[in-house]
Amino acid sequence: MARTDEKSICPVCFTIWPIEQARKGYGTCPDCDSEAIGIELVPLDQFLKDETVESLRELLAKWEKAEGFYESYKQAKSKRIEAVIKMREAIERPRG
């Protein structure tokens, strides 16, 4: 798995970017245009610390019920949320 301290995440569409994306002065997501609503990319390791598996699963359930989005976008974002859930679960798993 890629190091989470080298990545950033868009909290709107859950696209994961190299951390340099935010450091180059363009701290918003070019995929979903989060700049329009003033939401910046977040370091992935911090995002994973702040969110719980339960909160992410709740978000996924709400997202899957959302209406008014293209189905292809809904599926893509659902897959990205599921990937983040797996990353968060990996943090919680005891090592050994």
Short mmCIF file of the C-alpha atoms (twelve columns), coordinates in Angstrom:
data_MODEL
# 
_entry.id   MODEL 
# 
loop_
_atom_site.group_PDB 
_atom_site.id 
_atom_site.type_symbol 
_atom_site.label_atom_id 
_atom_site.label_alt_id 
_atom_site.label_comp_id 
_atom_site.label_asym_id 
_atom_site.label_seq_id 
_atom_site.Cartn_x 
_atom_site.Cartn_y 
_atom_site.Cartn_z 
_atom_site.pdbx_PDB_model_num 
ATOM 1  C CA . MET A 1  0.000   0.000  0.000   1 
ATOM 2  C CA . ALA A 2  1.226   3.476  -0.827  1 
ATOM 3  C CA . ARG A 3  2.340   5.614  2.071   1 
ATOM 4  C CA . THR A 4  -0.557  7.738  3.220   1 
ATOM 5  C CA . ASP A 5  1.745   10.610 4.206   1 
ATOM 6  C CA . GLU A 6  2.584   11.068 0.513   1 
ATOM 7  C CA . LYS A 7  -1.052  11.429 -0.553  1 
ATOM 8  C CA . SER A 8  -3.908  13.872 -0.166  1 
ATOM 9  C CA . ILE A 9  -7.642  13.273 -0.539  1 
ATOM 10 C CA . CYS A 10 -10.534 15.354 -1.743  1 
ATOM 11 C CA . PRO A 11 -13.218 15.153 0.950   1 
ATOM 12 C CA . VAL A 12 -15.869 15.843 -1.700  1 
ATOM 13 C CA . CYS A 13 -15.241 13.157 -4.330  1 
ATOM 14 C CA . PHE A 14 -12.689 10.997 -2.443  1 
ATOM 15 C CA . THR A 15 -10.120 11.179 -5.233  1 
ATOM 16 C CA . ILE A 16 -6.619  10.571 -3.885  1 
ATOM 17 C CA . TRP A 17 -3.817  12.772 -5.200  1 
ATOM 18 C CA . PRO A 18 -0.062  13.026 -4.659  1 
ATOM 19 C CA . ILE A 19 0.548   15.442 -1.780  1 
ATOM 20 C CA . GLU A 20 2.396   17.745 -4.202  1 
ATOM 21 C CA . GLN A 21 -0.978  18.588 -5.768  1 
ATOM 22 C CA . ALA A 22 -1.867  20.553 -2.632  1 
ATOM 23 C CA . ARG A 23 1.637   21.946 -2.126  1 
ATOM 24 C CA . LYS A 24 1.901   23.489 -5.589  1 
ATOM 25 C CA . GLY A 25 -0.572  26.178 -4.654  1 
ATOM 26 C CA . TYR A 26 -3.522  24.377 -6.168  1 
ATOM 27 C CA . GLY A 27 -5.018  22.877 -3.043  1 
ATOM 28 C CA . THR A 28 -8.383  21.951 -4.497  1 
ATOM 29 C CA . CYS A 29 -9.486  18.945 -6.524  1 
ATOM 30 C CA . PRO A 30 -9.454  19.381 -10.308 1 
ATOM 31 C CA . ASP A 31 -11.724 16.323 -10.662 1 
ATOM 32 C CA . CYS A 32 -14.774 17.713 -8.908  1 
ATOM 33 C CA . ASP A 33 -13.926 21.418 -8.834  1 
ATOM 34 C CA . SER A 34 -14.085 21.581 -5.032  1 
ATOM 35 C CA . GLU A 35 -12.622 25.072 -5.375  1 
ATOM 36 C CA . ALA A 36 -16.094 26.314 -6.267  1 
ATOM 37 C CA . ILE A 37 -17.302 25.437 -2.765  1 
ATOM 38 C CA . GLY A 38 -14.066 26.274 -0.960  1 
ATOM 39 C CA . ILE A 39 -13.058 22.763 0.099   1 
ATOM 40 C CA . GLU A 40 -9.353  21.973 -0.065  1 
ATOM 41 C CA . LEU A 41 -7.484  18.702 -0.324  1 
ATOM 42 C CA . VAL A 42 -6.615  17.095 3.013   1 
ATOM 43 C CA . PRO A 43 -3.509  15.011 3.815   1 
ATOM 44 C CA . LEU A 44 -4.663  11.397 3.533   1 
ATOM 45 C CA . ASP A 45 -3.005  10.274 6.765   1 
ATOM 46 C CA . GLN A 46 -4.832  13.030 8.667   1 
ATOM 47 C CA . PHE A 47 -8.138  12.212 6.973   1 
ATOM 48 C CA . LEU A 48 -7.780  8.550  7.964   1 
ATOM 49 C CA . LYS A 49 -7.058  9.539  11.576  1 
ATOM 50 C CA . ASP A 50 -10.086 11.830 11.714  1 
ATOM 51 C CA . GLU A 51 -12.620 9.410  10.225  1 
ATOM 52 C CA . THR A 52 -13.814 6.113  11.671  1 
ATOM 53 C CA . VAL A 53 -14.770 3.019  9.724   1 
ATOM 54 C CA . GLU A 54 -18.307 3.482  11.029  1 
ATOM 55 C CA . SER A 55 -18.552 7.105  9.863   1 
ATOM 56 C CA . LEU A 56 -17.211 6.144  6.439   1 
ATOM 57 C CA . ARG A 57 -19.707 3.277  6.133   1 
ATOM 58 C CA . GLU A 58 -22.522 5.656  7.079   1 
ATOM 59 C CA . LEU A 59 -21.305 8.094  4.436   1 
ATOM 60 C CA . LEU A 60 -21.225 5.301  1.846   1 
ATOM 61 C CA . ALA A 61 -24.774 4.214  2.720   1 
ATOM 62 C CA . LYS A 62 -26.040 7.804  2.373   1 
ATOM 63 C CA . TRP A 63 -24.144 8.254  -0.886  1 
ATOM 64 C CA . GLU A 64 -25.618 5.089  -2.379  1 
ATOM 65 C CA . LYS A 65 -29.126 6.459  -1.660  1 
ATOM 66 C CA . ALA A 66 -28.351 9.889  -3.143  1 
ATOM 67 C CA . GLU A 67 -30.302 10.889 -6.217  1 
ATOM 68 C CA . GLY A 68 -29.642 13.265 -9.080  1 
ATOM 69 C CA . PHE A 69 -26.126 12.084 -9.982  1 
ATOM 70 C CA . TYR A 70 -24.905 10.226 -13.042 1 
ATOM 71 C CA . GLU A 71 -24.753 6.519  -12.228 1 
ATOM 72 C CA . SER A 72 -21.157 6.281  -13.443 1 
ATOM 73 C CA . TYR A 73 -20.123 9.038  -10.999 1 
ATOM 74 C CA . LYS A 74 -22.024 7.387  -8.145  1 
ATOM 75 C CA . GLN A 75 -20.286 4.071  -8.821  1 
ATOM 76 C CA . ALA A 76 -16.845 5.668  -9.095  1 
ATOM 77 C CA . LYS A 77 -17.250 7.612  -5.848  1 
ATOM 78 C CA . SER A 78 -18.644 4.520  -4.083  1 
ATOM 79 C CA . LYS A 79 -15.541 2.570  -5.114  1 
ATOM 80 C CA . ARG A 80 -13.294 5.360  -3.838  1 
ATOM 81 C CA . ILE A 81 -15.128 5.452  -0.492  1 
ATOM 82 C CA . GLU A 82 -14.839 1.653  -0.234  1 
ATOM 83 C CA . ALA A 83 -11.087 1.907  -0.866  1 
ATOM 84 C CA . VAL A 84 -10.748 4.490  1.911   1 
ATOM 85 C CA . ILE A 85 -12.742 2.227  4.239   1 
ATOM 86 C CA . LYS A 86 -10.253 -0.572 3.542   1 
ATOM 87 C CA . MET A 87 -7.343  1.772  4.296   1 
ATOM 88 C CA . ARG A 88 -8.972  2.805  7.575   1 
ATOM 89 C CA . GLU A 89 -9.658  -0.829 8.497   1 
ATOM 90 C CA . ALA A 90 -6.002  -1.631 7.889   1 
ATOM 91 C CA . ILE A 91 -5.029  1.025  10.430  1 
ATOM 92 C CA . GLU A 92 -7.347  -0.476 13.047  1 
ATOM 93 C CA . ARG A 93 -6.178  -4.063 12.513  1 
ATOM 94 C CA . PRO A 94 -3.683  -5.211 15.118  1 
ATOM 95 C CA . ARG A 95 -0.315  -5.977 13.632  1 
ATOM 96 C CA . GLY A 96 1.263   -9.292 14.279  1 
# 
